[in-house]
Structures are given as C-alpha cells and as structure tokens.
Amino acid sequence: MKNSEAEQQHPCLYLEVCSHNEDLRLPLHTSIVLFLLSYCESSSFKVFFVRSDSDNKSCSESLRAHLPESLRVCDLLTPEALPRVVRSCRLPAAVDESGRLCRAGLAVVLRHIIIRTVEADPSRNDVQALLGFKKTCLKACAEVSKWTRLCELDIPSAVEEHHQNPTGQTQQLPPAVLTLERRLAEPVKVHNDDKIRRQKLQEQRRREENCMSEGGGTPEFDSSRVSEGLELRAALAKLAVDSVPVGTTRENSEIRKVKTTDLPELEHVFAEGLYFTLTDVVLLPCIHQYLCSIQVHAPSVLHHLPHLLRWYGRVQGVPGVHRAAKDCGLILSKVQVPTSSHFGLSQQENHYDLLPPEEDQEVTPDLHFVGGPRPTMAKLKEKGIEAVFSPHPCPAWTLPWESLPRAINPTE
C-alpha cells in the first residue's frame, strides 16, 4: 500500500487484467486504452495492471506481447493493494499527481489521456483532432447518450460475449454491431458541409462529362468513387500533424446556384462522419477482434457488414494506426469476403429489421433539416406565408446568465 501511495507523485493509470486458463489476458477496455496510449505515443502515465483475484502473478509472456514497448508498467496489483480512491471505481481509472482526483470509466479516461498528451506536446494536432468538433467526442456519458453507450459499453460487451461462444452466435449478428452498420450507411452532416457537398457535385459532373466524351453515350457513373476521393481527402487532410491550409477553388456559377437540398449527401468515412476521432480508436480493437473471429467461424456473415468492412479498411490507412496496432500486438489485415455475395445481400434488410425503432432514433439525427431562421423564413415567403412579429410582452426581463450554469446558456 505504501508503494502505491508513493507512486501517486506521478499520474497513474489502473487497468484491468483477467485470467484465462491460468494465463493473463487483456479485456477489451484495457486493450483500447493501451492502443490510444501507443497511438498518442504518450509516456505521461505510470501504468498498473489490476487482477480481479488476489493471486499476484508476474506478467506472462502472452500479456507482454500485447503491451506497447514504451509503456511504463510499474506493477501487477491485487484489488487490496489499490489506492483507496480507486477501490470503489470501475476500471479503467486515472489518478492525478496528488492521488486525490480519480477519473473512472473508459471514455473519461481516454479523453484525459488525449488532453494530457496535447498539454505535453501542443504540436500534436493529430491527437487533438481525436476530440472532434468542439472537442465533444464521447463527452456525453453513457447514461444519457445512446451513441456513447453503444461505443463504450454495448459493442465491447457484444464482442466479449461473442468470444465466449464464437461458434454458437455466428448465425445472428449482435444488435450493437448492426446498429453501427446502419449508422455507417447513413448520410453525414458535418459543420460547414455545404462547401464540401458542392465540391462533390462539381467532381461528379466533371467525371460525368469525361465519361460522356470518352464513351460517346450515357455514362455508367459510380458516385461512390467520388466519395472515396473527395471525402477521404478531406478526412486525411485533417490528420496531418502539421496542418497547412490548402488553397481553395471557387465553384462555377452553375454549382453555386444549386439549392442545398439538391446537393449530394456526404458518406461516412469514419465512425463520426468524415474525420478520424476517438470513437474510431475505441471501435478498432473491438471490431478487429470480431471480424477476425467471424472470418474464421462464419465468413458468409461478412456480407451483412459492407459498410463496417469499408470503415475497417479506411481506418488502417490513417497515419499512426498500423504502428500503434503492431505495438499492441494487433495484426491488422484486409478481411477476405466470400465471393458468393448474393446470399448475404438478400438477407441484409432482414438483419436491420431486428433493431427496435427506438434504439436508433437518438443515434440518427434529422439529416434533412436545414436550420436557421433565414432559410425557414425564405421558404415560408416562397409559399405565400408572411410572418407577423409582435413585441415581447415583457421586454424588461433579463436573466443573470453569468451566475447560471454554462450548459443552459444559448450561446453555448
């Protein structure tokens, strides 16, 4: 106990290990934390592994093969040897230098690792980008956000349940995996996406013209090829460690006149939309293990997961992912799908029907809503509806916004 308290002079991470056939194994939550530590190349934390029982063994060779080489592993602890502030928390947990502040839970700990990495090296724009737009990626707790619960709890639990009986659960895909597959199939709305969608429309028309001039007839045009180019370029450009502003080209007048509602939708590149975020870091170790198991025990099931397989391939192209995966003992490879695709595609909708409607309502936003007062008022005016404004009944009313919580402030 005294040794653990002495180590609190430095930030510490407490990660769970479990035993399997008298050998130590890493649960998925622990594997995710280690993968992020390796991706961020973080050395700010001292890491302690915690066994669920009181048998304090040394780290086995099979366990060390899944640990990053740069990891500062201090000890293998029993629950009784944990600091008092950690004992009542569910691992993973992070304790600050004072030993009094403990952050527990997967998403909270992962966000804390990213913040500490950026504080130590502000030039790591690729790490800071993991927090997403306005740094809110996985910030809402799983109790109130179905998306956080899906990534943090449901999918890791589904994969672990699958590993307990890999041959008995191959004919029915887990609802959590199906929910993610459906999410990846939906169009994407991102901040200021009007410009990207107009660029996509311009590239589509340019390719159509090239096909017409080369073939001399009606072109066989695949819009997904444009997405693979434009949207993937936009995604990977944000991953550069030293981001440099790219010169923009103004669209022609014909493209500028197209209404926003008539622009082509953006397709998912990564889990949150166009950009690689912390969500992808959380999902990769889980989906990797699941796909590897499915490929061995029931490869025909892979036909039901085309968007998930596409995401899995795109994530492998992110700079630093292969290095971090290899550092953690994850051998990423291209998943081979059986050639008889007609069977799988015919049953894809049946699998989607297994999802209850209410499970997907919060995950899926209203993709066709164009907000703001000006577009709304303009549409009403086009339909002959004129709005009549009346003065506020109590114009003298004011609210002390400075003394109220920031979460209820309209500007926030």
C-alpha positions as CSV (number, residue, x, y, z in Angstrom):
1,M,0.0,0.0,0.0
2,K,2.8,2.3,0.8
3,N,4.4,1.7,-2.6
4,S,1.2,2.6,-4.4
5,E,0.8,5.8,-2.4
6,A,4.3,6.8,-3.2
7,E,3.8,6.3,-6.9
8,Q,1.0,8.9,-6.8
9,Q,3.6,11.6,-7.3
10,H,3.1,10.9,-11.0
11,P,-0.2,10.4,-13.0
12,C,-1.2,6.8,-12.8
13,L,-3.4,4.5,-14.9
14,Y,-5.1,1.4,-13.4
15,L,-6.1,-1.1,-16.0
16,E,-7.8,-4.5,-15.5
17,V,-6.4,-7.9,-16.5
18,C,-8.2,-11.2,-16.2
19,S,-7.0,-14.8,-16.1
20,H,-7.8,-17.4,-18.7
21,N,-6.5,-21.0,-18.3
22,E,-4.1,-19.8,-15.7
23,D,-2.8,-17.1,-18.1
24,L,-3.3,-13.4,-18.1
25,R,-5.4,-11.7,-20.7
26,L,-6.4,-8.1,-21.5
27,P,-10.1,-7.2,-21.5
28,L,-11.3,-5.0,-24.4
29,H,-11.4,-1.9,-22.3
30,T,-7.8,-2.3,-21.4
31,S,-6.8,-3.0,-25.0
32,I,-8.5,0.2,-26.1
33,V,-6.6,2.3,-23.5
34,L,-3.3,0.7,-24.5
35,F,-4.0,1.3,-28.2
36,L,-4.7,5.0,-27.5
37,L,-1.5,5.3,-25.4
38,S,0.5,3.9,-28.3
39,Y,-1.2,6.0,-30.9
40,C,-0.6,9.2,-28.9
41,E,3.0,8.0,-28.0
42,S,2.2,9.1,-24.5
43,S,4.6,8.5,-21.7
44,S,2.9,10.7,-19.1
45,F,1.4,7.9,-17.1
46,K,2.6,5.1,-15.0
47,V,0.5,2.0,-15.7
48,F,-0.6,-0.5,-13.1
49,F,-2.4,-3.7,-14.1
50,V,-5.0,-5.0,-11.6
51,R,-6.1,-8.6,-11.3
52,S,-9.6,-9.5,-10.4
53,D,-8.4,-12.0,-7.8
54,S,-5.8,-11.9,-5.1
55,D,-3.2,-14.1,-6.8
56,N,-0.4,-11.7,-7.7
57,K,1.4,-13.3,-10.6
58,S,4.0,-11.6,-12.7
59,C,3.2,-10.5,-16.3
60,S,3.1,-13.5,-18.5
61,E,4.7,-13.6,-22.0
62,S,1.3,-13.7,-23.7
63,L,0.4,-10.5,-21.8
64,R,3.7,-8.7,-22.6
65,A,3.1,-9.4,-26.3
66,H,0.1,-7.0,-26.3
67,L,1.8,-4.2,-24.3
68,P,3.4,-1.2,-26.1
69,E,7.2,-1.2,-25.8
70,S,7.3,2.3,-24.5
71,L,4.7,1.5,-21.7
72,R,5.9,2.2,-18.2
73,V,4.4,-0.8,-16.4
74,C,5.1,-0.5,-12.8
75,D,3.5,-3.4,-11.1
76,L,0.7,-6.1,-11.2
77,L,-1.6,-5.3,-8.3
78,T,-4.3,-7.0,-6.4
79,P,-7.5,-5.2,-5.5
80,E,-6.4,-4.9,-1.9
81,A,-3.2,-3.1,-2.9
82,L,-5.1,-0.3,-4.8
83,P,-5.2,3.2,-3.5
84,R,-8.4,3.9,-1.6
85,V,-9.7,6.4,-4.2
86,V,-9.5,3.7,-6.9
87,R,-11.1,0.8,-5.0
88,S,-14.7,1.9,-5.4
89,C,-14.2,2.8,-9.1
90,R,-14.8,0.6,-12.2
91,L,-11.6,0.3,-14.2
92,P,-10.0,1.8,-16.2
93,A,-9.2,4.7,-13.8
94,A,-6.7,7.5,-13.9
95,V,-5.4,9.2,-10.8
96,D,-3.6,12.6,-10.9
97,E,-0.4,13.6,-9.2
98,S,-2.0,14.4,-5.9
99,G,-3.6,11.0,-5.6
100,R,-6.9,12.5,-4.6
101,L,-8.6,13.0,-8.0
102,C,-9.7,9.9,-9.8
103,R,-11.2,9.7,-13.3
104,A,-13.0,6.4,-14.0
105,G,-14.8,5.0,-17.0
106,L,-13.4,4.3,-20.5
107,A,-14.5,7.4,-22.3
108,V,-13.5,9.7,-19.5
109,V,-10.0,8.1,-19.2
110,L,-9.4,8.2,-22.9
111,R,-10.3,11.9,-23.2
112,H,-8.0,12.6,-20.2
113,I,-5.1,10.8,-22.0
114,I,-5.6,12.9,-25.1
115,I,-5.8,16.1,-23.1
116,R,-2.6,15.3,-21.2
117,T,-0.8,14.4,-24.4
118,V,-1.7,17.7,-26.0
119,E,-0.6,19.6,-22.9
120,A,2.8,17.9,-23.0
121,D,3.2,18.5,-26.8
122,P,0.8,21.2,-28.2
123,S,2.0,20.5,-31.7
124,R,0.2,17.2,-31.8
125,N,-2.7,18.4,-33.9
126,D,-3.5,14.8,-34.9
127,V,-4.1,13.8,-31.3
128,Q,-6.1,16.9,-30.5
129,A,-8.3,16.2,-33.6
130,L,-9.4,13.0,-31.9
131,L,-11.7,15.0,-29.7
132,G,-13.8,16.0,-32.8
133,F,-15.8,19.2,-33.4
134,K,-15.8,21.5,-30.4
135,K,-13.9,18.7,-28.5
136,T,-17.2,16.9,-27.7
137,C,-16.4,13.4,-29.0
138,L,-17.7,10.8,-26.4
139,K,-18.1,13.7,-23.9
140,A,-21.7,12.8,-23.0
141,C,-21.9,10.0,-20.5
142,A,-23.3,6.6,-21.5
143,E,-26.3,7.2,-19.2
144,V,-27.7,10.0,-21.4
145,S,-26.1,9.3,-24.8
146,K,-27.0,6.2,-26.8
147,W,-24.1,6.8,-29.1
148,T,-21.6,6.8,-26.1
149,R,-23.3,3.8,-24.7
150,L,-23.0,1.9,-28.0
151,C,-19.3,2.6,-28.4
152,E,-18.2,2.4,-24.7
153,L,-20.4,-0.5,-23.5
154,D,-22.6,-2.2,-26.0
155,I,-20.1,-3.1,-28.7
156,P,-17.3,-4.2,-26.3
157,S,-19.8,-6.3,-24.4
158,A,-21.1,-7.9,-27.6
159,V,-17.6,-8.8,-28.8
160,E,-16.7,-10.3,-25.5
161,E,-19.9,-12.3,-25.4
162,H,-19.1,-13.5,-29.0
163,H,-15.7,-14.7,-27.9
164,Q,-17.2,-16.8,-25.1
165,N,-19.2,-18.7,-27.7
166,P,-17.8,-17.9,-31.2
167,T,-19.4,-20.8,-33.0
168,G,-22.9,-20.5,-31.4
169,Q,-23.6,-16.9,-32.2
170,T,-22.4,-16.7,-35.9
171,Q,-25.9,-17.0,-37.5
172,Q,-27.3,-13.9,-35.8
173,L,-25.3,-10.6,-35.7
174,P,-25.3,-8.8,-32.3
175,P,-27.7,-5.8,-32.3
176,A,-24.9,-3.4,-31.3
177,V,-22.9,-4.4,-34.4
178,L,-26.0,-4.0,-36.6
179,T,-26.6,-0.6,-35.1
180,L,-23.1,0.5,-36.0
181,E,-23.5,-0.9,-39.5
182,R,-26.7,1.0,-40.0
183,R,-25.1,4.2,-38.7
184,L,-22.2,3.9,-41.2
185,A,-24.7,3.5,-44.0
186,E,-26.4,6.9,-43.3
187,P,-25.5,10.2,-44.9
188,V,-23.3,12.5,-42.9
189,K,-23.9,16.1,-41.7
190,V,-20.8,18.0,-40.6
191,H,-20.1,21.6,-39.7
192,N,-19.9,23.8,-42.8
193,D,-20.5,20.8,-45.1
194,D,-22.2,22.9,-47.8
195,K,-18.8,23.7,-49.4
196,I,-17.7,20.0,-49.4
197,R,-21.0,18.9,-50.9
198,R,-20.7,21.5,-53.7
199,Q,-17.2,20.3,-54.4
200,K,-18.6,16.7,-54.6
201,L,-21.3,17.8,-57.0
202,Q,-18.6,19.5,-59.2
203,E,-16.4,16.4,-59.2
204,Q,-19.4,14.2,-60.1
205,R,-20.4,16.4,-63.1
206,R,-16.8,16.6,-64.2
207,R,-16.5,12.8,-64.2
208,E,-19.8,12.5,-66.0
209,E,-18.6,14.8,-68.7
210,N,-15.3,12.9,-69.1
211,C,-17.3,9.6,-69.3
212,M,-19.5,11.1,-72.0
213,S,-16.6,12.4,-74.0
214,E,-14.7,9.1,-73.8
215,G,-17.7,6.8,-74.3
216,G,-19.9,8.9,-76.5
217,G,-23.0,7.7,-74.8
218,T,-24.8,7.5,-71.5
219,P,-22.1,7.1,-68.8
220,E,-22.0,4.4,-66.3
221,F,-21.2,6.6,-63.3
222,D,-20.5,5.4,-59.8
223,S,-20.9,8.3,-57.3
224,S,-19.2,6.2,-54.5
225,R,-15.9,6.6,-56.4
226,V,-16.1,10.4,-55.9
227,S,-16.7,9.9,-52.2
228,E,-13.7,7.7,-52.0
229,G,-11.7,10.6,-53.4
230,L,-13.1,13.8,-52.2
231,E,-14.4,12.8,-48.7
232,L,-11.4,10.7,-47.9
233,R,-9.1,13.5,-49.0
234,A,-11.0,15.9,-46.7
235,A,-10.7,13.4,-43.9
236,L,-7.0,12.6,-44.2
237,A,-6.1,16.3,-44.7
238,K,-7.2,16.9,-41.1
239,L,-5.0,14.1,-39.8
240,A,-1.7,15.8,-40.7
241,V,0.5,16.6,-37.7
242,D,1.5,19.9,-39.2
243,S,-1.7,21.0,-41.0
244,V,-1.1,23.5,-43.8
245,P,-4.0,25.5,-45.3
246,V,-4.9,24.2,-48.7
247,G,-5.7,26.7,-51.5
248,T,-9.4,26.5,-52.3
249,T,-11.0,26.9,-55.7
250,R,-14.3,28.7,-56.2
251,E,-17.1,26.6,-57.8
252,N,-18.5,27.7,-61.1
253,S,-21.8,29.7,-61.1
254,E,-23.9,26.7,-62.1
255,I,-22.8,24.8,-59.0
256,R,-23.2,27.8,-56.7
257,K,-26.9,28.2,-57.8
258,V,-27.8,24.6,-56.8
259,K,-30.0,24.6,-53.7
260,T,-28.5,23.0,-50.6
261,T,-31.3,20.4,-50.5
262,D,-30.3,19.3,-54.0
263,L,-26.7,18.7,-53.2
264,P,-25.3,15.1,-53.0
265,E,-25.1,13.7,-49.5
266,L,-21.8,13.0,-47.8
267,E,-21.0,9.4,-47.0
268,H,-19.4,8.1,-43.8
269,V,-15.6,7.9,-44.0
270,F,-15.1,7.2,-40.3
271,A,-17.5,6.4,-37.4
272,E,-18.4,10.0,-36.5
273,G,-18.6,11.2,-40.1
274,L,-15.7,12.5,-42.2
275,Y,-13.0,12.7,-39.6
276,F,-11.0,10.2,-37.6
277,T,-11.9,10.6,-33.9
278,L,-11.7,9.0,-30.6
279,T,-14.7,6.9,-31.5
280,D,-12.7,5.1,-34.2
281,V,-9.9,4.4,-31.6
282,V,-12.5,2.8,-29.3
283,L,-14.1,0.7,-32.0
284,L,-11.0,-0.5,-33.8
285,P,-9.7,-3.1,-31.2
286,C,-13.3,-4.4,-30.8
287,I,-14.2,-4.6,-34.5
288,H,-10.8,-6.1,-35.3
289,Q,-11.3,-9.0,-32.9
290,Y,-14.9,-9.5,-34.0
291,L,-14.1,-9.5,-37.8
292,C,-11.2,-11.9,-37.3
293,S,-13.4,-14.3,-35.4
294,I,-16.2,-14.1,-37.9
295,Q,-13.8,-14.7,-40.8
296,V,-12.8,-18.0,-39.2
297,H,-16.1,-19.3,-37.9
298,A,-18.7,-17.8,-40.3
299,P,-17.3,-15.8,-43.2
300,S,-20.6,-15.7,-45.0
301,V,-21.9,-13.3,-42.3
302,L,-19.4,-10.7,-43.6
303,H,-21.8,-9.9,-46.5
304,H,-24.1,-8.3,-44.0
305,L,-21.5,-5.8,-42.9
306,P,-20.3,-4.0,-46.1
307,H,-20.0,-0.5,-44.5
308,L,-18.3,-1.9,-41.4
309,L,-15.7,-3.6,-43.6
310,R,-15.2,-0.4,-45.6
311,W,-14.7,1.5,-42.4
312,Y,-12.2,-1.1,-41.1
313,G,-10.1,-0.7,-44.3
314,R,-10.2,3.1,-44.1
315,V,-9.0,3.2,-40.5
316,Q,-6.0,1.1,-41.5
317,G,-5.0,3.9,-43.8
318,V,-4.8,6.5,-41.0
319,P,-1.2,7.5,-40.3
320,G,0.0,6.0,-37.0
321,V,-2.7,3.3,-36.7
322,H,-0.7,0.4,-38.1
323,R,2.3,1.4,-35.9
324,A,0.1,1.6,-32.8
325,A,-1.7,-1.7,-33.7
326,K,1.6,-3.5,-34.2
327,D,2.9,-2.1,-30.9
328,C,-0.1,-3.6,-29.1
329,G,0.0,-6.9,-30.8
330,L,-2.9,-6.3,-33.2
331,I,-2.2,-7.7,-36.7
332,L,-4.4,-5.6,-39.0
333,S,-5.1,-7.1,-42.4
334,K,-7.7,-7.0,-45.2
335,V,-10.7,-9.1,-44.4
336,Q,-11.5,-11.6,-47.2
337,V,-15.2,-11.8,-48.1
338,P,-16.5,-14.9,-49.8
339,T,-17.3,-14.4,-53.5
340,S,-20.9,-15.7,-53.2
341,S,-22.4,-12.3,-52.3
342,H,-26.0,-12.8,-53.5
343,F,-26.9,-14.7,-50.4
344,G,-25.7,-12.2,-47.9
345,L,-27.1,-9.1,-49.7
346,S,-30.6,-10.7,-49.9
347,Q,-30.7,-11.0,-46.1
348,Q,-29.2,-7.7,-45.1
349,E,-32.5,-6.0,-44.7
350,N,-33.8,-8.8,-42.5
351,H,-30.9,-8.2,-40.1
352,Y,-31.7,-4.5,-40.0
353,D,-35.3,-5.3,-39.1
354,L,-34.1,-6.9,-35.9
355,L,-33.3,-3.5,-34.5
356,P,-36.2,-1.9,-32.5
357,P,-37.0,1.6,-33.9
358,E,-36.5,3.4,-30.6
359,E,-32.9,2.1,-30.4
360,D,-31.9,4.1,-33.5
361,Q,-33.8,7.3,-33.0
362,E,-31.3,9.1,-30.9
363,V,-28.3,7.9,-32.8
364,T,-29.7,9.1,-36.1
365,P,-30.2,12.9,-36.4
366,D,-32.6,14.6,-38.7
367,L,-30.4,14.6,-41.7
368,H,-32.6,16.6,-44.0
369,F,-33.2,19.6,-41.6
370,V,-31.8,22.9,-42.8
371,G,-31.8,25.1,-39.7
372,G,-31.6,28.8,-39.0
373,P,-34.2,31.5,-39.2
374,R,-33.3,32.8,-42.7
375,P,-33.8,29.6,-44.7
376,T,-37.0,28.9,-42.8
377,M,-38.4,32.4,-43.4
378,A,-37.4,32.4,-47.0
379,K,-39.2,29.1,-47.6
380,L,-42.4,30.4,-45.9
381,K,-42.3,33.5,-48.0
382,E,-42.0,31.4,-51.2
383,K,-45.2,29.6,-50.2
384,G,-47.0,32.8,-49.7
385,I,-46.9,32.8,-45.9
386,E,-45.9,36.1,-44.3
387,A,-44.7,36.1,-40.7
388,V,-46.1,38.8,-38.4
389,F,-43.9,39.8,-35.5
390,S,-45.2,41.2,-32.2
391,P,-43.3,42.9,-29.4
392,H,-42.1,40.8,-26.5
393,P,-44.7,41.1,-23.7
394,C,-42.0,41.7,-21.0
395,P,-39.1,43.4,-22.7
396,A,-37.6,44.5,-19.4
397,W,-36.9,40.9,-18.3
398,T,-33.3,39.9,-18.0
399,L,-31.6,36.7,-16.9
400,P,-28.3,36.6,-14.9
401,W,-26.5,34.4,-17.4
402,E,-23.2,34.8,-15.6
403,S,-24.5,33.2,-12.5
404,L,-26.3,30.3,-14.3
405,P,-24.6,27.1,-15.5
406,R,-23.0,27.4,-18.9
407,A,-24.9,24.4,-20.2
408,I,-28.2,26.3,-20.3
409,N,-26.7,29.4,-21.9
410,P,-28.0,29.8,-25.5
411,T,-24.6,30.9,-26.7
412,E,-23.0,27.7,-25.5
